[in-house]
């Protein structure tokens, strides 16, 4: 190798080694801030404004439409449809088009040698131009590949249905979460103002007591005990307030409401208690036929069965058809363009050898899918009966809490009358009102638990809260459909 070639080779090697040393720059803070601003703008983009008090079904509708997890499942379903469309192209023949230019730095020449004498029998000659244009269009279709691709497309179609079932599951979960958060938020909205008023009164009572202690009026120990009781009442109210304040924040996150925008809830003073008058044998059948998890396993079983057929199909020989058109500008050719076609049988004998194992693996996948579905069926039935038991227990707890709240309300009213006539001190009145607030809170939270347990019975059956099609995707349309579905279940 001469000096020039050595220098070229060394330069090429250095360039290749430099190309392998890849280094990226860290993401700048400004880029992250710009991304954060873009995300915030996109999260709440094109949402219908929230006007007026928010009802339960409007909250559920906003969660179905705007919750980011629900949006993600819709996008995954759309992706599944695109993947199915793409898988269908695998059934088409392979068609390749190539065109280009070919050249060399010297003539492609050759000579011949006699196999008897070993002497040259033909002087060096060429039958190819040094520079030429070439083009090819070739189509190959393998019947075996078509069959395997067809079964793969069917599996992809089942995967799309699985994504639909997961979307159903997300809607069930989101609507249930919204229902639970909504009733707790209603309790918060109903009681927070009362808690704030009582805390203000307690704070004023503490200030008055401290002033009396500073002026040395009354028994110091009694005054300190009084102040301690007031501080303990304040602590209890602050704990209740903290738990209630988070309820509206949780609901805002579920319905994708901006956290910095206040909203009000539609308060209903009627504590209606629903009743279950259903045939649980029918609910069992409904749950086993409709739950998204079980329907997903149905599709998984079908995918596993198709995988078995694919393993069996690969054992067969493949029939391959080919056809193509070609062009070569070589001036020595008599025909510079031509077409060819062919038919051949291909058989991968290693597939025949591995087929029994592949079929056993596919069969095992079917058995696992069946066992998983049966285990899940037992779990679904257990969930149904647990939901019923939870509802019955929650109904009893609510009735007790409601009785306690009514009694404490009457006691608080009597204490107010006595305080106005100076028969009792302010601390006793504050303690009575604190007890009344606590029992009201327990009543409202137990009511929320009861409503949640009631709806959980029907969620456990896999009943869809929405019909298959809506006239439009407006929030009120979705809310009306949710209301209609719930009324139907109640009947």
LUMFIKE-904500 format. One record per residue (C-alpha): residue number from 0; x, y, z. Coordinates in nm, 3 decimals, padded with zeros to 5 digits. Layout:
N
+-----+---------+---------+---------+
: num :       u :       v :       w :
+-----+---------+---------+---------+
: NUM :       X :       Y :       Z :
...
+-----+---------+---------+---------+
***
This chain:
491
+-----+---------+---------+---------+
: num :       u :       v :       w :
+-----+---------+---------+---------+
:   0 :  00.000 :  00.000 :  00.000 :
:   1 :  00.149 :  00.336 : -00.103 :
:   2 :  00.182 :  00.638 :  00.123 :
:   3 : -00.128 :  00.812 : -00.016 :
:   4 : -00.347 :  00.507 :  00.044 :
:   5 : -00.211 :  00.466 :  00.399 :
:   6 : -00.290 :  00.829 :  00.478 :
:   7 : -00.643 :  00.788 :  00.341 :
:   8 : -00.701 :  00.470 :  00.545 :
:   9 : -00.574 :  00.638 :  00.864 :
:  10 : -00.802 :  00.939 :  00.806 :
:  11 : -01.100 :  00.711 :  00.745 :
:  12 : -01.026 :  00.514 :  01.065 :
:  13 : -00.994 :  00.836 :  01.271 :
:  14 : -01.325 :  00.962 :  01.128 :
:  15 : -01.500 :  00.635 :  01.214 :
:  16 : -01.365 :  00.635 :  01.569 :
:  17 : -01.466 :  00.999 :  01.616 :
:  18 : -01.817 :  00.918 :  01.494 :
:  19 : -01.852 :  00.645 :  01.758 :
:  20 : -01.779 :  00.892 :  02.041 :
:  21 : -02.136 :  01.025 :  02.081 :
:  22 : -02.211 :  01.294 :  02.338 :
:  23 : -02.532 :  01.487 :  02.400 :
:  24 : -02.579 :  01.819 :  02.570 :
:  25 : -02.791 :  01.847 :  02.889 :
:  26 : -03.138 :  01.991 :  02.849 :
:  27 : -03.135 :  02.358 :  02.932 :
:  28 : -03.350 :  02.494 :  03.214 :
:  29 : -03.518 :  02.733 :  02.971 :
:  30 : -03.626 :  02.438 :  02.754 :
:  31 : -03.782 :  02.263 :  03.056 :
:  32 : -03.963 :  02.582 :  03.155 :
:  33 : -04.096 :  02.624 :  02.802 :
:  34 : -04.213 :  02.261 :  02.805 :
:  35 : -04.387 :  02.318 :  03.141 :
:  36 : -04.571 :  02.623 :  03.004 :
:  37 : -04.676 :  02.431 :  02.694 :
:  38 : -04.801 :  02.137 :  02.904 :
:  39 : -05.005 :  02.365 :  03.130 :
:  40 : -05.162 :  02.531 :  02.827 :
:  41 : -05.240 :  02.193 :  02.669 :
:  42 : -05.382 :  02.027 :  02.985 :
:  43 : -05.673 :  02.271 :  03.016 :
:  44 : -05.708 :  02.355 :  02.647 :
:  45 : -06.055 :  02.370 :  02.485 :
:  46 : -06.244 :  02.278 :  02.804 :
:  47 : -06.601 :  02.393 :  02.848 :
:  48 : -06.615 :  02.658 :  03.123 :
:  49 : -06.761 :  02.554 :  03.456 :
:  50 : -07.061 :  02.780 :  03.513 :
:  51 : -07.277 :  02.755 :  03.822 :
:  52 : -07.280 :  02.488 :  04.093 :
:  53 : -07.135 :  02.154 :  03.988 :
:  54 : -07.368 :  01.853 :  04.009 :
:  55 : -07.255 :  01.495 :  04.059 :
:  56 : -07.325 :  01.386 :  03.703 :
:  57 : -07.163 :  01.697 :  03.557 :
:  58 : -06.853 :  01.617 :  03.760 :
:  59 : -06.855 :  01.260 :  03.629 :
:  60 : -06.907 :  01.387 :  03.273 :
:  61 : -06.615 :  01.628 :  03.299 :
:  62 : -06.396 :  01.346 :  03.432 :
:  63 : -06.498 :  01.117 :  03.144 :
:  64 : -06.422 :  01.389 :  02.889 :
:  65 : -06.126 :  01.574 :  03.037 :
:  66 : -05.948 :  01.340 :  03.278 :
:  67 : -05.599 :  01.277 :  03.139 :
:  68 : -05.606 :  00.904 :  03.216 :
:  69 : -05.931 :  00.869 :  03.020 :
:  70 : -05.777 :  01.071 :  02.734 :
:  71 : -05.479 :  00.836 :  02.737 :
:  72 : -05.702 :  00.531 :  02.695 :
:  73 : -05.882 :  00.698 :  02.404 :
:  74 : -05.545 :  00.764 :  02.240 :
:  75 : -05.435 :  00.403 :  02.303 :
:  76 : -05.756 :  00.280 :  02.138 :
:  77 : -05.687 :  00.501 :  01.836 :
:  78 : -05.329 :  00.369 :  01.825 :
:  79 : -05.463 :  00.013 :  01.832 :
:  80 : -05.678 :  00.089 :  01.527 :
:  81 : -05.377 :  00.233 :  01.344 :
:  82 : -05.171 : -00.076 :  01.433 :
:  83 : -05.449 : -00.297 :  01.295 :
:  84 : -05.449 : -00.097 :  00.971 :
:  85 : -05.073 : -00.139 :  00.954 :
:  86 : -05.087 : -00.514 :  01.025 :
:  87 : -05.322 : -00.563 :  00.729 :
:  88 : -05.047 : -00.440 :  00.496 :
:  89 : -04.836 : -00.740 :  00.602 :
:  90 : -05.074 : -00.963 :  00.400 :
:  91 : -04.978 : -00.788 :  00.074 :
:  92 : -04.698 : -00.918 : -00.150 :
:  93 : -04.349 : -00.780 : -00.101 :
:  94 : -04.271 : -00.531 : -00.375 :
:  95 : -03.930 : -00.370 : -00.406 :
:  96 : -03.828 : -00.091 : -00.643 :
:  97 : -03.463 : -00.001 : -00.694 :
:  98 : -03.289 :  00.229 : -00.938 :
:  99 : -02.941 :  00.366 : -00.951 :
: 100 : -02.610 :  00.413 : -01.123 :
: 101 : -02.322 :  00.166 : -01.134 :
: 102 : -01.965 :  00.242 : -01.242 :
: 103 : -01.605 :  00.130 : -01.194 :
: 104 : -01.258 :  00.277 : -01.249 :
: 105 : -01.151 :  00.021 : -01.508 :
: 106 : -01.304 : -00.212 : -01.762 :
: 107 : -01.477 : -00.527 : -01.640 :
: 108 : -01.289 : -00.772 : -01.858 :
: 109 : -01.212 : -01.143 : -01.840 :
: 110 : -01.043 : -01.418 : -02.042 :
: 111 : -01.083 : -01.795 : -02.061 :
: 112 : -00.847 : -02.084 : -01.988 :
: 113 : -00.860 : -02.429 : -02.141 :
: 114 : -00.929 : -02.697 : -01.880 :
: 115 : -00.735 : -02.950 : -02.091 :
: 116 : -00.418 : -02.766 : -02.175 :
: 117 : -00.427 : -02.483 : -01.920 :
: 118 : -00.351 : -02.227 : -02.187 :
: 119 : -00.542 : -01.908 : -02.251 :
: 120 : -00.817 : -01.974 : -02.500 :
: 121 : -00.970 : -01.626 : -02.524 :
: 122 : -00.804 : -01.292 : -02.516 :
: 123 : -00.931 : -01.049 : -02.241 :
: 124 : -01.269 : -00.905 : -02.343 :
: 125 : -01.561 : -00.723 : -02.189 :
: 126 : -01.939 : -00.737 : -02.224 :
: 127 : -02.025 : -00.458 : -01.980 :
: 128 : -01.999 : -00.081 : -01.995 :
: 129 : -01.790 :  00.089 : -01.725 :
: 130 : -02.085 :  00.318 : -01.642 :
: 131 : -02.448 :  00.212 : -01.665 :
: 132 : -02.796 :  00.280 : -01.524 :
: 133 : -02.996 :  00.000 : -01.365 :
: 134 : -03.352 : -00.034 : -01.236 :
: 135 : -03.558 : -00.322 : -01.093 :
: 136 : -03.917 : -00.371 : -00.982 :
: 137 : -03.970 : -00.706 : -00.812 :
: 138 : -04.277 : -00.857 : -00.646 :
: 139 : -04.264 : -01.167 : -00.425 :
: 140 : -04.568 : -01.329 : -00.262 :
: 141 : -04.534 : -01.618 : -00.020 :
: 142 : -04.862 : -01.797 :  00.054 :
: 143 : -04.734 : -01.920 :  00.391 :
: 144 : -04.632 : -01.569 :  00.496 :
: 145 : -04.974 : -01.446 :  00.389 :
: 146 : -05.143 : -01.700 :  00.616 :
: 147 : -04.923 : -01.612 :  00.913 :
: 148 : -04.978 : -01.238 :  00.852 :
: 149 : -05.353 : -01.294 :  00.828 :
: 150 : -05.357 : -01.462 :  01.169 :
: 151 : -05.134 : -01.188 :  01.308 :
: 152 : -05.380 : -00.925 :  01.182 :
: 153 : -05.662 : -01.108 :  01.362 :
: 154 : -05.456 : -01.100 :  01.681 :
: 155 : -05.397 : -00.728 :  01.636 :
: 156 : -05.771 : -00.680 :  01.592 :
: 157 : -05.829 : -00.859 :  01.923 :
: 158 : -05.565 : -00.635 :  02.083 :
: 159 : -05.772 : -00.336 :  01.971 :
: 160 : -06.078 : -00.482 :  02.145 :
: 161 : -05.868 : -00.534 :  02.458 :
: 162 : -05.786 : -00.162 :  02.455 :
: 163 : -06.159 : -00.088 :  02.432 :
: 164 : -06.222 : -00.302 :  02.740 :
: 165 : -05.945 : -00.122 :  02.927 :
: 166 : -06.105 :  00.207 :  02.830 :
: 167 : -06.435 :  00.077 :  02.978 :
: 168 : -06.251 : -00.014 :  03.296 :
: 169 : -06.098 :  00.334 :  03.321 :
: 170 : -06.442 :  00.495 :  03.282 :
: 171 : -06.581 :  00.268 :  03.556 :
: 172 : -06.293 :  00.357 :  03.787 :
: 173 : -06.300 :  00.731 :  03.716 :
: 174 : -06.675 :  00.768 :  03.762 :
: 175 : -06.656 :  00.574 :  04.088 :
: 176 : -06.366 :  00.786 :  04.213 :
: 177 : -06.553 :  01.104 :  04.120 :
: 178 : -06.864 :  00.984 :  04.302 :
: 179 : -06.665 :  00.918 :  04.620 :
: 180 : -06.475 :  01.249 :  04.603 :
: 181 : -06.789 :  01.445 :  04.515 :
: 182 : -06.987 :  01.342 :  04.822 :
: 183 : -06.690 :  01.414 :  05.047 :
: 184 : -06.652 :  01.752 :  04.880 :
: 185 : -07.023 :  01.818 :  04.939 :
: 186 : -06.963 :  01.748 :  05.308 :
: 187 : -06.672 :  01.991 :  05.298 :
: 188 : -06.873 :  02.266 :  05.132 :
: 189 : -07.160 :  02.219 :  05.375 :
: 190 : -06.952 :  02.221 :  05.693 :
: 191 : -06.641 :  02.431 :  05.627 :
: 192 : -06.822 :  02.760 :  05.681 :
: 193 : -06.966 :  02.631 :  06.011 :
: 194 : -06.621 :  02.514 :  06.120 :
: 195 : -06.468 :  02.854 :  06.039 :
: 196 : -06.739 :  03.037 :  06.235 :
: 197 : -06.692 :  02.814 :  06.537 :
: 198 : -06.314 :  02.849 :  06.521 :
: 199 : -06.360 :  03.228 :  06.516 :
: 200 : -06.579 :  03.213 :  06.826 :
: 201 : -06.328 :  02.987 :  07.004 :
: 202 : -06.045 :  03.225 :  06.920 :
: 203 : -06.243 :  03.519 :  07.059 :
: 204 : -06.323 :  03.320 :  07.376 :
: 205 : -05.952 :  03.247 :  07.421 :
: 206 : -05.865 :  03.615 :  07.385 :
: 207 : -06.128 :  03.711 :  07.644 :
: 208 : -06.004 :  03.444 :  07.886 :
: 209 : -05.643 :  03.559 :  07.846 :
: 210 : -05.745 :  03.919 :  07.917 :
: 211 : -05.929 :  03.810 :  08.233 :
: 212 : -05.622 :  03.610 :  08.344 :
: 213 : -05.399 :  03.913 :  08.284 :
: 214 : -05.632 :  04.123 :  08.501 :
: 215 : -05.625 :  03.845 :  08.765 :
: 216 : -06.000 :  03.801 :  08.752 :
: 217 : -06.122 :  03.462 :  08.874 :
: 218 : -05.942 :  03.140 :  08.964 :
: 219 : -05.614 :  03.113 :  08.762 :
: 220 : -05.629 :  02.730 :  08.744 :
: 221 : -05.986 :  02.738 :  08.620 :
: 222 : -05.892 :  03.002 :  08.360 :
: 223 : -05.598 :  02.796 :  08.235 :
: 224 : -05.812 :  02.481 :  08.219 :
: 225 : -06.069 :  02.678 :  08.024 :
: 226 : -05.804 :  02.797 :  07.777 :
: 227 : -05.669 :  02.443 :  07.741 :
: 228 : -06.017 :  02.313 :  07.660 :
: 229 : -06.052 :  02.584 :  07.394 :
: 230 : -05.715 :  02.494 :  07.239 :
: 231 : -05.817 :  02.126 :  07.230 :
: 232 : -06.142 :  02.222 :  07.054 :
: 233 : -05.942 :  02.428 :  06.804 :
: 234 : -05.712 :  02.133 :  06.736 :
: 235 : -06.006 :  01.903 :  06.665 :
: 236 : -06.162 :  02.157 :  06.431 :
: 237 : -05.833 :  02.208 :  06.245 :
: 238 : -05.800 :  01.832 :  06.186 :
: 239 : -06.152 :  01.818 :  06.048 :
: 240 : -06.091 :  02.121 :  05.833 :
: 241 : -05.774 :  01.978 :  05.684 :
: 242 : -05.949 :  01.653 :  05.586 :
: 243 : -06.239 :  01.841 :  05.429 :
: 244 : -06.023 :  02.091 :  05.240 :
: 245 : -05.843 :  01.812 :  05.052 :
: 246 : -06.173 :  01.667 :  04.924 :
: 247 : -06.239 :  01.953 :  04.679 :
: 248 : -05.877 :  01.946 :  04.562 :
: 249 : -05.904 :  01.573 :  04.490 :
: 250 : -06.228 :  01.627 :  04.299 :
: 251 : -06.071 :  01.911 :  04.097 :
: 252 : -05.785 :  01.682 :  03.996 :
: 253 : -06.028 :  01.410 :  03.884 :
: 254 : -06.235 :  01.643 :  03.664 :
: 255 : -05.924 :  01.826 :  03.536 :
: 256 : -06.033 :  02.156 :  03.688 :
: 257 : -05.751 :  02.413 :  03.734 :
: 258 : -05.646 :  02.398 :  04.098 :
: 259 : -05.631 :  02.777 :  04.135 :
: 260 : -05.991 :  02.832 :  04.021 :
: 261 : -06.255 :  02.800 :  04.295 :
: 262 : -06.582 :  02.625 :  04.221 :
: 263 : -06.902 :  02.548 :  04.407 :
: 264 : -07.105 :  02.229 :  04.436 :
: 265 : -07.478 :  02.176 :  04.406 :
: 266 : -07.585 :  02.104 :  04.763 :
: 267 : -07.886 :  01.885 :  04.829 :
: 268 : -08.018 :  01.865 :  05.181 :
: 269 : -08.203 :  01.541 :  05.106 :
: 270 : -08.020 :  01.233 :  05.237 :
: 271 : -08.198 :  00.977 :  05.019 :
: 272 : -08.114 :  00.616 :  05.102 :
: 273 : -08.119 :  00.386 :  04.796 :
: 274 : -08.237 :  00.028 :  04.828 :
: 275 : -08.129 : -00.289 :  04.652 :
: 276 : -08.415 : -00.493 :  04.509 :
: 277 : -08.237 : -00.710 :  04.255 :
: 278 : -08.191 : -01.077 :  04.179 :
: 279 : -07.829 : -01.143 :  04.266 :
: 280 : -07.819 : -01.454 :  04.046 :
: 281 : -07.883 : -01.224 :  03.748 :
: 282 : -07.621 : -00.982 :  03.872 :
: 283 : -07.369 : -01.268 :  03.892 :
: 284 : -07.440 : -01.362 :  03.532 :
: 285 : -07.416 : -00.999 :  03.426 :
: 286 : -07.082 : -00.957 :  03.604 :
: 287 : -06.932 : -01.272 :  03.452 :
: 288 : -07.045 : -01.167 :  03.104 :
: 289 : -06.977 : -00.792 :  03.118 :
: 290 : -06.683 : -00.712 :  03.344 :
: 291 : -06.405 : -00.551 :  03.134 :
: 292 : -06.136 : -00.766 :  03.300 :
: 293 : -06.313 : -01.090 :  03.202 :
: 294 : -06.389 : -00.974 :  02.850 :
: 295 : -06.021 : -00.882 :  02.813 :
: 296 : -05.932 : -01.239 :  02.915 :
: 297 : -06.178 : -01.368 :  02.651 :
: 298 : -05.979 : -01.184 :  02.387 :
: 299 : -05.650 : -01.301 :  02.539 :
: 300 : -05.774 : -01.662 :  02.510 :
: 301 : -05.859 : -01.604 :  02.144 :
: 302 : -05.516 : -01.452 :  02.083 :
: 303 : -05.353 : -01.758 :  02.244 :
: 304 : -05.564 : -01.992 :  02.030 :
: 305 : -05.459 : -01.800 :  01.719 :
: 306 : -05.096 : -01.832 :  01.827 :
: 307 : -05.140 : -02.210 :  01.830 :
: 308 : -05.273 : -02.202 :  01.473 :
: 309 : -04.976 : -01.989 :  01.369 :
: 310 : -04.736 : -02.244 :  01.516 :
: 311 : -04.909 : -02.523 :  01.324 :
: 312 : -04.914 : -02.320 :  01.002 :
: 313 : -04.537 : -02.262 :  01.014 :
: 314 : -04.485 : -02.637 :  00.980 :
: 315 : -04.619 : -02.630 :  00.624 :
: 316 : -04.410 : -02.560 :  00.312 :
: 317 : -04.444 : -02.218 :  00.156 :
: 318 : -04.543 : -02.152 : -00.203 :
: 319 : -04.368 : -01.842 : -00.337 :
: 320 : -04.463 : -01.652 : -00.652 :
: 321 : -04.227 : -01.393 : -00.797 :
: 322 : -04.237 : -01.154 : -01.089 :
: 323 : -04.027 : -00.857 : -01.181 :
: 324 : -03.924 : -00.605 : -01.441 :
: 325 : -03.562 : -00.502 : -01.497 :
: 326 : -03.364 : -00.245 : -01.693 :
: 327 : -02.990 : -00.216 : -01.760 :
: 328 : -02.836 :  00.046 : -01.988 :
: 329 : -02.542 : -00.182 : -02.069 :
: 330 : -02.486 : -00.132 : -02.445 :
: 331 : -02.360 : -00.488 : -02.486 :
: 332 : -02.697 : -00.636 : -02.393 :
: 333 : -02.926 : -00.741 : -02.673 :
: 334 : -03.232 : -00.677 : -02.449 :
: 335 : -03.177 : -00.388 : -02.211 :
: 336 : -03.519 : -00.435 : -02.043 :
: 337 : -03.685 : -00.761 : -01.956 :
: 338 : -03.933 : -00.929 : -01.723 :
: 339 : -03.896 : -01.252 : -01.530 :
: 340 : -04.124 : -01.467 : -01.318 :
: 341 : -04.096 : -01.776 : -01.111 :
: 342 : -04.259 : -02.023 : -00.876 :
: 343 : -04.086 : -02.216 : -00.604 :
: 344 : -04.162 : -02.412 : -00.293 :
: 345 : -03.977 : -02.328 :  00.030 :
: 346 : -03.978 : -02.538 :  00.342 :
: 347 : -03.793 : -02.448 :  00.657 :
: 348 : -03.717 : -02.790 :  00.805 :
: 349 : -03.611 : -02.634 :  01.136 :
: 350 : -03.969 : -02.510 :  01.174 :
: 351 : -04.085 : -02.871 :  01.139 :
: 352 : -03.840 : -02.976 :  01.409 :
: 353 : -03.936 : -02.695 :  01.650 :
: 354 : -04.309 : -02.703 :  01.572 :
: 355 : -04.408 : -02.959 :  01.842 :
: 356 : -04.243 : -02.745 :  02.109 :
: 357 : -04.396 : -02.426 :  01.969 :
: 358 : -04.741 : -02.586 :  01.967 :
: 359 : -04.698 : -02.702 :  02.328 :
: 360 : -04.598 : -02.349 :  02.431 :
: 361 : -04.901 : -02.203 :  02.253 :
: 362 : -05.132 : -02.463 :  02.412 :
: 363 : -04.984 : -02.382 :  02.753 :
: 364 : -05.061 : -02.014 :  02.684 :
: 365 : -05.425 : -02.110 :  02.617 :
: 366 : -05.444 : -02.307 :  02.941 :
: 367 : -05.292 : -02.019 :  03.138 :
: 368 : -05.542 : -01.774 :  02.986 :
: 369 : -05.832 : -02.005 :  03.077 :
: 370 : -05.704 : -02.052 :  03.433 :
: 371 : -05.653 : -01.677 :  03.473 :
: 372 : -06.005 : -01.606 :  03.351 :
: 373 : -06.156 : -01.863 :  03.590 :
: 374 : -05.961 : -01.724 :  03.886 :
: 375 : -06.071 : -01.376 :  03.791 :
: 376 : -06.432 : -01.494 :  03.767 :
: 377 : -06.419 : -01.609 :  04.128 :
: 378 : -06.269 : -01.274 :  04.229 :
: 379 : -06.540 : -01.085 :  04.039 :
: 380 : -06.819 : -01.278 :  04.214 :
: 381 : -06.649 : -01.215 :  04.548 :
: 382 : -06.630 : -00.842 :  04.469 :
: 383 : -07.001 : -00.839 :  04.391 :
: 384 : -07.099 : -00.994 :  04.723 :
: 385 : -06.848 : -00.783 :  04.915 :
: 386 : -06.996 : -00.474 :  04.751 :
: 387 : -07.344 : -00.577 :  04.864 :
: 388 : -07.221 : -00.642 :  05.219 :
: 389 : -07.042 : -00.306 :  05.224 :
: 390 : -07.359 : -00.130 :  05.109 :
: 391 : -07.573 : -00.294 :  05.375 :
: 392 : -07.321 : -00.209 :  05.646 :
: 393 : -07.277 :  00.148 :  05.514 :
: 394 : -07.657 :  00.193 :  05.518 :
: 395 : -07.673 :  00.088 :  05.883 :
: 396 : -07.383 :  00.316 :  05.973 :
: 397 : -07.546 :  00.609 :  05.796 :
: 398 : -07.878 :  00.560 :  05.974 :
: 399 : -07.700 :  00.556 :  06.311 :
: 400 : -07.494 :  00.863 :  06.216 :
: 401 : -07.808 :  01.044 :  06.105 :
: 402 : -07.981 :  00.972 :  06.436 :
: 403 : -07.675 :  01.093 :  06.626 :
: 404 : -07.658 :  01.411 :  06.416 :
: 405 : -08.027 :  01.484 :  06.481 :
: 406 : -07.982 :  01.432 :  06.856 :
: 407 : -07.668 :  01.649 :  06.874 :
: 408 : -07.846 :  01.914 :  06.672 :
: 409 : -08.128 :  01.923 :  06.925 :
: 410 : -07.880 :  01.928 :  07.213 :
: 411 : -07.689 :  02.219 :  07.054 :
: 412 : -08.015 :  02.408 :  07.011 :
: 413 : -08.103 :  02.357 :  07.378 :
: 414 : -07.753 :  02.470 :  07.482 :
: 415 : -07.789 :  02.790 :  07.279 :
: 416 : -08.115 :  02.868 :  07.454 :
: 417 : -07.955 :  02.809 :  07.797 :
: 418 : -07.652 :  03.021 :  07.706 :
: 419 : -07.877 :  03.308 :  07.604 :
: 420 : -08.042 :  03.290 :  07.947 :
: 421 : -07.699 :  03.269 :  08.118 :
: 422 : -07.770 :  02.922 :  08.257 :
: 423 : -07.446 :  02.777 :  08.112 :
: 424 : -07.102 :  02.909 :  08.020 :
: 425 : -06.967 :  02.962 :  07.672 :
: 426 : -06.728 :  02.664 :  07.696 :
: 427 : -07.019 :  02.423 :  07.745 :
: 428 : -07.196 :  02.575 :  07.445 :
: 429 : -06.881 :  02.554 :  07.231 :
: 430 : -06.834 :  02.189 :  07.332 :
: 431 : -07.194 :  02.113 :  07.239 :
: 432 : -07.161 :  02.284 :  06.900 :
: 433 : -06.830 :  02.104 :  06.842 :
: 434 : -07.000 :  01.770 :  06.910 :
: 435 : -07.279 :  01.869 :  06.673 :
: 436 : -07.029 :  01.955 :  06.398 :
: 437 : -06.844 :  01.626 :  06.445 :
: 438 : -07.160 :  01.418 :  06.421 :
: 439 : -07.272 :  01.614 :  06.114 :
: 440 : -06.935 :  01.541 :  05.956 :
: 441 : -06.963 :  01.172 :  06.041 :
: 442 : -07.314 :  01.167 :  05.897 :
: 443 : -07.206 :  01.331 :  05.570 :
: 444 : -06.899 :  01.109 :  05.534 :
: 445 : -07.101 :  00.796 :  05.611 :
: 446 : -07.355 :  00.909 :  05.351 :
: 447 : -07.075 :  00.949 :  05.099 :
: 448 : -06.952 :  00.600 :  05.187 :
: 449 : -07.304 :  00.458 :  05.148 :
: 450 : -07.354 :  00.619 :  04.803 :
: 451 : -07.014 :  00.494 :  04.698 :
: 452 : -07.092 :  00.139 :  04.819 :
: 453 : -07.427 :  00.144 :  04.641 :
: 454 : -07.274 :  00.238 :  04.306 :
: 455 : -06.994 : -00.014 :  04.363 :
: 456 : -07.254 : -00.294 :  04.345 :
: 457 : -07.340 : -00.198 :  03.989 :
: 458 : -06.982 : -00.123 :  03.892 :
: 459 : -06.900 : -00.478 :  04.006 :
: 460 : -07.147 : -00.612 :  03.748 :
: 461 : -06.958 : -00.438 :  03.464 :
: 462 : -07.258 : -00.223 :  03.378 :
: 463 : -07.155 :  00.065 :  03.153 :
: 464 : -07.249 :  00.410 :  03.284 :
: 465 : -07.260 :  00.543 :  02.927 :
: 466 : -07.434 :  00.417 :  02.610 :
: 467 : -07.230 :  00.308 :  02.309 :
: 468 : -07.304 :  00.630 :  02.120 :
: 469 : -07.393 :  00.988 :  02.216 :
: 470 : -07.546 :  01.263 :  02.004 :
: 471 : -07.245 :  01.485 :  02.080 :
: 472 : -06.955 :  01.509 :  02.325 :
: 473 : -07.076 :  01.810 :  02.525 :
: 474 : -07.044 :  01.784 :  02.901 :
: 475 : -07.418 :  01.825 :  02.961 :
: 476 : -07.499 :  01.552 :  02.706 :
: 477 : -07.263 :  01.312 :  02.883 :
: 478 : -07.407 :  01.416 :  03.221 :
: 479 : -07.763 :  01.350 :  03.102 :
: 480 : -07.661 :  01.006 :  02.976 :
: 481 : -07.499 :  00.926 :  03.312 :
: 482 : -07.811 :  01.042 :  03.495 :
: 483 : -08.034 :  00.833 :  03.269 :
: 484 : -07.817 :  00.525 :  03.320 :
: 485 : -07.826 :  00.565 :  03.699 :
: 486 : -08.203 :  00.618 :  03.699 :
: 487 : -08.241 :  00.301 :  03.497 :
: 488 : -08.038 :  00.104 :  03.751 :
: 489 : -08.234 :  00.253 :  04.040 :
: 490 : -08.556 :  00.133 :  03.882 :
+-----+---------+---------+---------+
***
